[in-house]
């Protein structure tokens, strides 16, 4: 729930978790809909944790786009 608590966009989260931006966006949307369906709201963090600076630095240091995963053909 980093996305909701810390207002992180899909792209940095995708880089952090080694996923594509599109897949991360879909996942975040599904999570938001699930939370809304159950009436759960996550308030944003009032003070960003100190580790957020390290997280941002790690994301910035990574390549702009995630490394594509290899796809095997099933014969």
N, C-alpha and C positions, 0 to 999 in steps of 0.2 A: 504494500500500500504506500510505497514511497511516492508514487505518482500523486496521490491525494494529500498525504501529510506534508510533503516537501515541495509540491508543485513542480515535480520534475517532468519534463516532456517525454514523449515516447522514444525519441531518437537517442538521448543519452542512456535511457534504460535499456534500449536494444543493444547498444554498444556494451554496456556493463554486463548484460546477460548473454552476449554472443548470439543475438537474434536479429531478425530484420525489423526495420521500423514498422512495416506493415503488420507483421505478426504481433509485435508488441502493442500496436494501436488496437488491433482486434481484441487482444487479451484484456487490455485496459477497459475497453468498451464493455466487454462481457462482465468484468468484475464490477464496474459501475452499475450496470443494469441489475446484477444480482443483489448488490448492496441496497439499491433503491427499492427493489421488490420486497425486501425484508425490513425496510424502514431504517436502515443503518446509515448513519452519517459519520464520517470521519473528519473532525475539524482539522484545519491546517495547524502545523506546529507553530506555537507562539514564538519560540526562539529556535532557529535552526541548530541542530546538534553540531558539535565541533567536528564530528567526522564528515559532515557534509562538505567541508572544504577539501578534505582528502578524497572524497568520492568525486567531486567535480574535477579535481586535478587528475585523477585516474582516467576519467572519461575523456578529458581533453587530450591526454597523452596517448590514447588508443587511436587506431586508424579511423578515418572518417566513416567508413562503411564496414560492417561486420564481414568477416571472412565467410564466403558461402560454404555451406556444408555440402559434402559430396553426396550425390544421389546414386544409389545402386539400382540397376535395372534387375527386375525379377524375371528369370527365364522360365 
